[in-house]
Amino acid sequence: MRSTWHLATNNLAGRPLRTSLLVGAIVAAVTLMVAVASMLDTVDRTHERTLGSMFGLGQLRLVHRYHQRIDHKLVEQVKQWPGVEIASPRFEHHLSLRNLRTFNRVTVQAYGVDPALYGRVRPVKTLQGSMFTQTGEIVLDEQAAEIIKAEIGDTLEVIPFGEPTKLKLVGVLDRPRLGVLQRPLGLLHITQAQSLAGLPGWVDDIEIKLKSGVDPLEVLNQHESELTGMATLQTTAAASAGMSRGLEAARLMFALISALVYIAAGFIIAASLTTAVAERLRELAILRSVGATRLQVAIAQITSGAMLTAGGTIIGIPLGLAVAYSVYNYHRDRLPAGFDPAWTIVGLTLLASTIAGGAAAIYPAILAARVSPVEGLAARAKKPSAKGVVICLMLGLLMTLSPMLVFRLDVDNQIIFWFTALVGVPAVLVGFFLLSVPLVLLVNVVLHRPMGWLLRVPGPLLAQGVTATPYRSGFTAGALMISLALLVNIWMGGRSFMAGWFDQIRIPDVFIHSPTPISAQQLRQVKTLSYVMDTCSVTAFNVPTAGLTFGVKYLAPKQTLFVACDIHSFVSMANLLWVQGTPEEALKQMDEGKAVLVSQEFLAVHRVGLGHELTLQTQQGPQVFRVAGVVASPGIDVATQFYGIGKNYASASIGSIIGTNADAIEYWGIDSANLVLVSIDPKVNDRKAVLAIRKMMPGLLVSSARRIREQVHEAADKLMSIATAVAAMALVIGSLGVGNLILAGIHARRFEFGVLRAIGGRKFMLGRLIIGQTLIIALTGCVLGVVMGMQATSIGRHLYQSLLGVTYDLLIPWDMIGVGTAAVIVAAIGAAIPAVIQIVRAHPRTLLSSD
């Protein structure tokens, strides 16, 4: 063991610069793995905390079957049930508040609660002050307090229809921020909230906390039949199903991202450790000639790889945690659950890096142990096997095309999703690494002569450096590929989705939303504005469907959004795009009753189109509705989801059904409207219209299509910026891989360079030769990165279309491709500069004596 240890340490110590770069590549890969995993765990932890804070400690909820209000008297009825510890009612309303000190205004989503009960089912934490205890007091979340610049003790004026009401701010809530979908929040006494809304005696839901040991399902089954009207009991698991599914979907995506990082890092580590395979074979063969056994040379090689991997991993783990913490610290306000180091992933990182490094070290060890000393000494003269290159080509094509082949098959959408997630995406990444080997040879054949002419070096001499080491050169190009592929995928996918789908949807000019029914008097007031062209009252509520699932099974709700409206006014205002059917025939069928328009998603996902029938669960049991037309109405979908209309925030729906108010009244008992679409004169600024309507209808949520677009674009830009930073990190890793390749190539060809210098070759010609080889590898990485990024975007588009029915054309981001390609080439050349300086400074005798 002592001899093998000395062989391993001497090998690493004899090449300090190369050893440092090898360790640097491993450090960068491990840092990326640990940093990504820790950030994913931190985000996951925030999601879990948010889920708990949103759905509280109760085991059951009493709600209206179709998201309307229920009688407050049910609270006393529930309290009498055996096993019930707390029954906490809640009333939801929108309030327009004005700070009398600063005169700033804000519209908040106000929850009227009983302070003696609410804190026992939903623990309240305040950043400042305390929870309210009586009427006349209010607490706001941090977002609302910032908007109106409120301080504890400020007097806030509520501006409802009628006399103004004054409330004292007594606390600021510590509330996790959920991003653009979250509205400012306020808590006040339930009786005061009911009075301000003009709806005393009504509540939105009753949260029920049971005594210890009581089975929620047993209580539900025992008392469900006692409820009157449309009241129904839900377990909190059912109430939070939408968020739970979203959390599970997020965790699945996190796992996929982690898997991709591991695969990429494994290839990078393996490529780094195999940069000197041929060179090590010659050295190990010399050791065999002087008496070293096969086992000794094999163990020495494995020990070298283990030492490199262990050193890089030990440095990379704390560095990765530090990087992740820095990112968390920068976004601390958006991650209120705190930093969560991925200790499990740290252990897996040690295992993954050890396996990757060990596999790379075992290959030359086995090869060196099997060949005879004579064969080992002649290893440099041995040409790479054409069979191996062909195998890489065939396997690479098969793996990269596998997801696209599955999309062509007539199989269930669920199979497509799970195959793509668990097999297709990893296969594509591995396949492109394999394709890098034949592609670098192809690029070398095409470009070595023009590159040689441009750099004033012999073309065949330039080609020889790549031809002799196709695997090393190809895998290094693959390391450079990752960063550009990430960049292309994010920007191409983001721009295609935003420009090809989101920016093309037609959203009505202005939306007015209220959790309470909007009165006819309020509607008449809006119509008095001179620039209001038309209005349309709408109610959106969830309806269970029979036999249809939206999205990925087990992660998506079995329901859709029923948009009840005055269909004639709606068709003229909502800018519907008719995919199947005509407006005239559809309106005729819908006037007759039990007819609906379905969204484009139904046609794409379920093949439900014109003339088909849909079974919907109604108050009267399952009812069959005819499909009178297929329309594209994504503007309504976006608006309702953006503002959480109809309480869809916790039970997100995909797609929508458009029906009539008459059917909503007859089959679901819903005759109120909580959404108004407003069409304004194109000559009038929408900001002016929104401000005027808000002033006329205080307490209601009023916003414009422009505001929705602005916030969605802002969120998309932030996501793409973060992804660009990840791509830059991957580029750093690829650059270290290039540095390893160049140094390995120089060391293996030092005698050859010495001969060139001895016969008259200028030293700067050798530098240009190294730059030319680097450019060929970098250009190969660019081609691979662009193609891989485009294919990944295409796969994403197919998934959107097959699972969600969202269709859009792909837009190629040529500007970002140009920026990314330039960055890859500059990074590769920068990594080669140390090698160029080393070879230029070396004396010919030094180069000749190296062999």
N, C-alpha and C positions, 0 to 999 in steps of 0.2 A: 504493500500500500504506500510506503514511503516513496518508492521510486515513481509510482504513477502520480503521486501528489506533486513531486518535483517536476515531472514532465508537464503537468497541467499548468502549474504556476509559472514555470519558465516560459512556456508558450505565450501566456498572457502578458507577463512582464516584459518580454522581448519586443512587444509591439504596443507601447503605451497609448499612442494616438488612436490606433485602430481599436484597441480594447475600450478606450474611453467612448468612442463613437458607438460601438456595439452596446455598451452599457447604456449610453444615452438613448439609443433607439428603444431599448427595453424599458427604460425609465419612462419615456414619453408614452409608450403603449400602456403600461400599467397605470400611469397617472390618468390617462384618458378613461380607462376602465373604471377605476375607483371613483374618479370625479363624477362621471356620468351616473354610476350606480348610486352614489351618495345623494346627488341632486334628485334623482328619481325617488329615492326613499323619502327625502325631505318633502317633496311635493305630495307624495302618497300620504305622508303623515298629516299634512295640512288638509288633504281631502277627507281623511277619516275624522279629524277634529271638526271640520265644517259639517260633515254629515251628522255627527252627534249633536252639534249645537243647533242644527236646523230642525231635527226631529225629536229632540228632547229625550226624557227619561221614561215617558209613558209607554205602556204596552199596547194601548188601544186608542183609536180616535173615532169620534162620532161626527159624521159629515153628511152633507146632502149628496145623494147619489149622482147628481149632475152638477155639482159645484155651485149650487145656490145656497141661500141662507136657511138656517133651521131655527126652530123656536127655542128661546132661552129657557123655557120651562123644562126642557129635557135635562137641564143640568141637575135640577132637584130629583128628577126621576132616576138619573144615573147614580146619584149619591146614595140612593136607597138599595142599590144592588149589593148583594153579599160579595165580599172580596174587593170592593172598590175603596181605595184609600183617598184618592184625590180626583176630582172632576173639575178641570180648569177650562173655562170657556174663553174663546178669543173672537174678537170682532175686527175685521179688516176694513180700512177706509183710506182714502187719500186726503191729506190735509195740506193746504197752502199756508205756510208760516212766514211771518215777517218779524225780524229782530228789530224791536223798537229802539235799540241803541245804535245799530249800524245801518238799519233800513234795508238790509239784504234779505232776499226772499228765497225760499226753497219749497218744493213740493215733495212731501215725504210719504212713504208707505207706512201708515199709522196702524198699529195694533192696539186695540183696546183690550186690556187684560185685568184680571183681579190680582193686585200685587201680593195678596196674602197666599195665593195659590200658584201663580205663574212661576215664581222662583223655585218652587218645590218640584216642578216638572221640567223646567228649563232654567238651569242655574244662570243667573245674570252676573256678569263681571263688568265693572265700570272702570274706565281709565281715570275719570274724574268724578267727584261727587258720589251720589248714591242712587238707588232705585227710588222711584216715586212711592208715596204712601197714601195719597188722597187725590181727590179731584182738584183741578187747578194746577197740577204739576205734570211735567213731561220729561222724559229722557230721550236723547237723540244719539244716533250712532256718530262715529267720528266724521264720516263723510258729510252728513248733514250739518254738523256743527262747523266744519271747515267752510262750507259754502256760505253760511250766513254769519261767519266769524263770531260765533256765540261763545259766551263764557258762563260758568255756573252762576246762577242768580239772575241772568238776563230775563227780561219779560218778552215773550213771543206772542204775537197777535195772530190768531186764527181767523181767516177771512172766508167764512162760508156764505151761503145764501141766507141773509138775515143779519142780525146784530153781530159785530165782531166779538170774539172771545179771547181772553188773555190767559196764557199759561206761563208758569215759572219753570225755567230750565234748572233741574236739580241734579242731573247726571249725564255723563257721556259714556256710551256703551263701548266695551271692548268687543268688537264684532269682526270676525274674519272677512276680508274683502274677497269677493268672487269675480271681480272684473267688470266688464262693460254691461253684463246682464243685471247687476245688482243695483237696486234703487236705494236712495237714502231712506233710513228707517227711524221711526219714533214710537215710543211706548207711552201710553197714557191710560187712565182709568177707563174700564169698559163702559160704565154708564155714561161717561162724558163723551166717549167716541160714538156711542149709539145716538146720543142726543145731537151731536154735531152732524151726523149723517141723516138725522130725521128718521131713524129706524129703531126706536126703543123696543126691547123685547126680542131682538133677533141676534144670532151669533153665526159665525162662519164655521166653527168646529169646536168640539169639546175634547180635550186631551185627557185621557184616563190613565192614572197610575194605580196599579193593583197592589194589594198587600203581598208581602213576601210569601212565595210558595204557590200563589194562585196561577192557574194555567190560563193564559189569554184566550186560547182557542176555545176552552171550555166555557168561559164567560161569553164569548162571542156567540157560540152555538146556542147557549141557554137563553140569551136576551135579544137576539136579532129579531125574533118573531114578535116581540113586544113593541117594537118601534112602529110609529105611525108615519104616514106620508112617505116622503122620499128619503127619510133618514136611514143611514146604514152604518154598520160598524166595520172598521178596518183595523187590522193589526198594524203596528208601526212599521213592520217589515214590508207590508203591502203598501203602506203610505209612502215609504221611502224607496220603493222598487225602482223608480226612475233613476234616482241618484245612485242607488246600489249598482244598477246595471252600468251606469256611466263610470262608476269607480272600477268595476270589474273590467270594462273595456279599456280604461286608462291603464290599469295594471297589465293587461295583455299587451298593449302597445309598449309599455315600459320594458316588459320582458323581451319583446322583439328587438327593441333598440339595444338592450344589453347584449342579446345574442349576436347582433351584427357587430357590435364593438368587440366582443370576444373573438369572433371569427377573423375580423380584420386585424386585430392585435396579434392573434396567433400566427397569421401569415407574415406579419411584419417581423415578429420575433424569429420565426423560422428562417425568413429571408436574410435577416441580419446574421444569424449564426452559420449560415451556409455560404457566406460570401467567399470563404477561403477553402472550399472543399478540395479543389484540385491541389492547391498549395499544401494543405495539410496531408493529403495522400502522399506527396513526395517526401515530406519530412518524416512522416510515420514509417514510410518504407525504408528510409535511411536507418531509423531506429531498429526496425526489424533486421536490417543487415548486420547491425552490431550486437545482436543477441536479444533484443526485446521480444517477448512472447506476444501472441495474438491478443490474449486477455489483457496484458499490460497496456498495449496501445489503445485498445478499445475503452478500457476504464479511464485512461488519461484523457481521451477525447470527451467522454461523457462527463468527467469531472470538470473539464474546461467549460462545457456548456452549462453545467449546473451552477458553477461559480458565477458565470456571466448573468444567468437568469436570476439567481438568488440576489446578487448585488443590485441588479436593476429593479427587482421587485421590492427589496427592502427600502430602497430610496424612493421608488415610485409610489408606494402606499401612503406614506405621510404627505408626500407632495400632492397626490391626488386629493387627499382629505383637505389639505390647505386650499387647493384650487376650488373645491366644492364649497368650502366655508366662505371663501371670498365672494363667490357668486351669490351664495345665500345672504351674506351680509349686505350685498348691494341691493338685493330684492327683499330685505327683511320685512318690509311692510306688507308684502304680498304672501309671505310665508309665516304666518303668526304662530304656527305650532312648533317652531324652533328647528334647529339643525339636527338631522338624524343621520349619523355616520352609518354607512352600509357595512357593518361588521361581518355579516354573512357573506357579502360580496367580496370583502377583503380576503376571507378564507378561500373562497372560490377563485379569486384572482391568483393567489399563491398556487393553487392546484392547476389552474388553466395555464399560467405562465410556465410552470414547471413541466407540464405535459408538452407544451409547444417547444420550449427550449430543449427538453430531453429528446423529443422526436427529431429535432434538427441536429442534435449532437450524435444521436445513435446512428443516423444514416452514414456519415463519413466514417464513424467508428467501425461499423460492420463492414463497410467497403474496404477500409484499410486492413482490417483483420483477415479478410478473405483473399485479397490479392497477394501475389508473391512479391518480394522486394524488387525484382526486375520490372514487373508490371507497374508497381507503384512509382518507380523512378521515371518511367515513361508516361506517367499519367497525363502530363501537360500536352503531350503530342497526340493524345487520344481525342478524336473528334466526338462531339455530342451525338447521341443516337437519334437518327431521324425517326425511329419508331416511337420514341418517347414524345417527340414534338407532335407527331400525328395523334397519339393518344390524348395529349393535352387539348388538341384542336377538337377532336370528336367529343370528348367528355365535356369540354367547355361549352360547345354549341348546344349539346343536349341539356345541360344544366341551366344555361341562360334562357333557353327558349321554353323550358318546361311550364312556367306559369302561363305564357301566351297560348301554348297548346291546350292547356286545361280550359282556358276561356273559350276555345273553339268547340269544346265538347258540350253536348246537351245534358248537363248534370245540374243537380240542385245547387242553388246559390250558397247554401251553407257549406257544401263540400268545397266549392270554389274558395270561400273565405278561409276555411281552416287549412286547406292545402297550401294556399298562398302564404298564410301567416307562419305555419309551422315548417313547411318544406320549401315552398317556392322562393321566398326572399333569401334565406340562407344559401339555397342552391345557386341563385343568380350571382351572389357575391363570390362564392367559391369558383363558379364557372368563369367569371371575368378574370380572376387571378390565373386560372389555367389558360385562358385565351391570351394572356399577356405574353406567354412564351412564343407561340407562332407569330403573333402580331409584331413583336419586337424584331423578329427575323425579317418579316415582310417590310416593315418600315426601313430597316437597315438596307435591304436590297434596293428599295426605291430611292432612298435619300443619300446613300453613302457617296455617290459620285457628285451630285450637286452640292452636298454639304462639304465635300472635300474641296471642290472648286472655290466655294465661298470662303472657306477657312485657309485655303492654300496649303492643303496637306494631301498626300496621295490617297485617293478614294479607297483602293483595296486595303491599304493599311488601316484606314479608319474602320472599314467593315469588319476586319479581322477581330478587333477587340470585342465586338458584340457577338459575332458568330461563335467565338470560342466559349462563351459563357451565356447561352441563351436563357437558362433557368434563373441564374442570378440577375441578369439584366431584366428579364420579364417580370420577376417578382418585385424588383425595385420599381419598375414602371407601375406595377399594381399598387405599391405603397403610395405613389404619387396620384394614382387614379382616385383613391378614396375621397380626398378633399374636393376635387373638382366634381365628382359624382354627387356628393352631398350638396354642393353649391348649385349645380344644374337642377337637381331634383327639387330643392326647396323653391328656387326662384321660378323655375318653369311650372311646377305644380301650383305655386301660389298665384302667379300672374294668370295662368290659364283659368284657374277656378274663379278668380276675382273678375277678370275681364270677360271670360267666356260664359260665365253663368251669373255671378252675383251682379255685376254691373249691367247686365242685359235685362234683369228682371224689372218689371214695371211696378213701382210702389206708389199707391195713391199719395197725393200731395201732403196731406196732414192727417194724423190719427188723434182721436180723442178717446181716452179709456178711463173707465171708472169701475171699481169693484162693486159698486151699487148700481142699480138700474138708472140709466140716464133719462130724465123726464122729458116729456114732450115740450114743456116750457123752455128747457135748456136748449133743445134742438131749434125751436123757433127763434131764440135769441141769436144762435149762430147764423141762421139764415138771413138775419137782418143786416149782417155785414155786407157791404157793397161788393167786395171782391170774392165772396163765396159763391161759386157757380152752382154747386149741388152738394147734397149730403146723403149719406146712406147709413142706416142703423144696422148693426150686425151683432150677433151673439155667437161666440166661439166656445164650444164645450167638447169634452172627450166622449167618444162613443165606442164601446167594445165592438169588435168585428168577429165574425164567425169564420174560422179557417184561414185567417190571414195573419202573418207576422211581419212586422216592419223591421228591416235591418238584420242583425245577426241573432239567430235563435238563442234564447236564454239571456241575451243581453239587451233585448229590445221589447217595447210594450206591444201587446196585442190589441191596439186601439188606434183610432184615427181622430182627426179633428173635424167636427161637424160645424160648418160655418153657415148659420141660419141668417137669412137676410131677405129683404125685398128684392127678389131675383132680377126684376126688370131694371131697377135702379143700379143694382150691383153690377150687372153685365155692362152697363154703359159707363160705370165709373172705374171698375177694377182693372181695366185694360187687359182683359183675358185674351190669351192666344189660343185659338181653337185648333186642337190637334185632330180631333174626330168630331163629326157632327157640325151642325150649323146653329147659330143663335136663334133663328126663327123656329126651327123644329124643336130645339131643346126647351125654349121658353113655353111652347105649347104643351109639351109633355109635363113640365114641372107645374104648370097651372092646374093640371088635372090631379096632381098629388102623387106621392110615393115615387118620385123621380129625383135623381141627383146628378150633379156634374162631378166627375172624379178628376183627380189631378193626374198629371203626366206620370207621376211616380207609380200609380196603380198600373198603368199600361206597361211601363218598363219592367217593374218588378213582378207583378202578378198576372200580367197579360189580361187585365180586366179593362175592357173598353166599351165602345158604343154598342148598345144592345145587350150587354151582360147584366147579370143581377147580383146584388150585394145583400147579404143578410146582416142586419144591424140589430143589436140588443136594445130594445126600447122599454118604456114603462109598461107596455102591453105585451112584452115578450118579444121573441125574435120576429122581425118583419123584413120582408123582401122589398128592396127598392130597385127600380130600373135605372140603368145608366143612360142618361139622355145626351151625354157628350163628354168628351175628354178635353180638358183645358190645362194650360200652364198658368198657375196662379202663385208662383213662388213669392211674389211681393207680399201677399197676405200671410203666407207661412212665415217669412222672415220677420214681419212686424209682430205677429202674435207671439212667436218664440222670443223675440228681442225684449218685449215688454212683459212677458209672463202672463198674457191675457188668458182668462179662464183657468188660472192656476195651473197652467201647463208647464211651469218652470220645474216642478218636481216630477212630472210625468210626461216628458217631452214626446211629442208625436211627430211622425214623419209623414208628409203628404197631407191632403185634406179632401173632405167631401163638402160640396157646396149644395145646400138645400134651401128650402123656403121657410119663412116664418110660420106659415100655416102648418107645415109638417112638424116643426119644432114644438108648436103648441099642442097638436093632437097626439103625438107619440112620446114626447118627453115632458110635457107640461111646462115648457119654458116659453114665456111670452115677454121677456125683458131684453133690453139691449144694453151691452156694456162697452160697445165699441162703435165709434162713428167715423166713417170715412168722409173726408172733406176734399172737394175739388175747388181749387182757387184759381183766380185769373192769372194766366202765365206772366202778365205784365207786373204783377205784384210780388215783391220780395217775400219769400216764405218765412223769413225771420219776423218780419212785421206781422204777418198773419198769425203766426204761432203766439207772439206776445199779446196780440189783441184778444185771441181766443182764451188764453190763460187768464187774462184780466177779467174777461167776461164770465168765465167758468172756473173760479178758484176752487182748489181742492181736487181737480181732475188732472190726469196726466195727458199733456198735449205735446206732441213732437212731430217732426217732419221727416220725410224720406231722406232729405239731405243729412240730417243728424244721424240717422241709422247708418248711412253709407260712410260718413266720416269716422264713426267709432269702430265699425268693422274694419275699415282700411287701416286705422291706427293700430288695432290689435294685430292684424296680419303683418304690418310692417315690423312690429316688435318681435313677432315670432321669427320672421325671416332674418332679422338682425342677430338674434340669438343663434340661429342655425348657421349663419355665416361665421360666427365666432368658433363654433364647433368645427366647421370646415377648415378654419385657419389652424386649429390645433392639430387636425389630421395632416395638414400640409407640413407642419413642423416635424411630425414623425416621419413623413415621406422624405423630407430633406435629410434627416439623419440616415435614413436607409441609403440614399444616394451617396452620401459621404462615405459610408462603409463600402459601397460598391467601387467607387473610384479608387479609394486607398487599396482595396484588395486587388483591383486590376493593375494598379501601379506596381505593387509589390510582386505580383506574379509576372510582370513584364519588365522588371527593372533591367535584367540582362539584355532584353531586346532593345530597350531604350538606350542602353549603353552602346550597343552595336550601332544604332542609328546615329548617335552622337559621334562615334568613332569614325564613321565613313562620311562625315560632313553635315549631318543633320543639325540644324540650329536648335538651341534649347527652347526658343519660343515656339518653334514648330511642334515640339512635344506638348507644350501647353495647349496649343490649338487643337492637337489631336485628342487630348483629354476632353476639352470643351465640346468637340464634335461628337464624341461618344456620349457625353452627357446629354447633349441636345437630342440625339436619336432616342435615348431612353425617355427623356422628358416629353417629347412629342408623342411617343407611344402611350405614355401615361395620360396625356391630354385626350387622345383619341378614345382610349378606354373610358376615361372619366365622363366625357360628353355622351358617349353611347350608353353607358350604364345609367347615367342620370336621366337620360331621355326614356330609357326602358322602364326605370323605376316609376317615372311619372306616368307612363302609359299604363303600367300595372295599377297604379292608384286610380286612374280614370276609369278603368274597367271595373274596379271594385265599387266605386261610387255609382256607376251606371247599373251594375247587376244587383247591388244591395239596396241602394237608395233611389235609383231612378234619376239621378242627377247627371245630365249630359252637358258636355262642353268640348270645344275644340282646343287642341294643344297649341300653345304659343311658345315659340323658341326664344329664350332671352339672350339674343346675340350679344348684347352689351355685357351681361354678366359672364357669358362664356368667354368673351374676349378678355375681360378682367381676370377671370379665373385662370385661363390659359397663360396669360402673361405672368401671373403670380407663380404658377407652377414652374414655368421656365426659369424665371428669376431665382426662385428658391433652389432649383436644381443646380443652376450655375453657381449660386452662392455656396452651396454645399461642396462643389468641386474646386472652389478657389484654393483651399488649403492644400489639396493634392497637386494643383498646378504649381503653386509656389514651391512645394517640396521637390518636384521633379525638375523645375527650372533651376533651382539652386544647386542641385546635386552635380558633382563632378563626374565626367564620363568614367574615370577609373573606379569611383565609388559604385556606379551603376554596374559596371562589368564585374566587379568583385562580389556582388550580392549573390551570384549563383554559384 
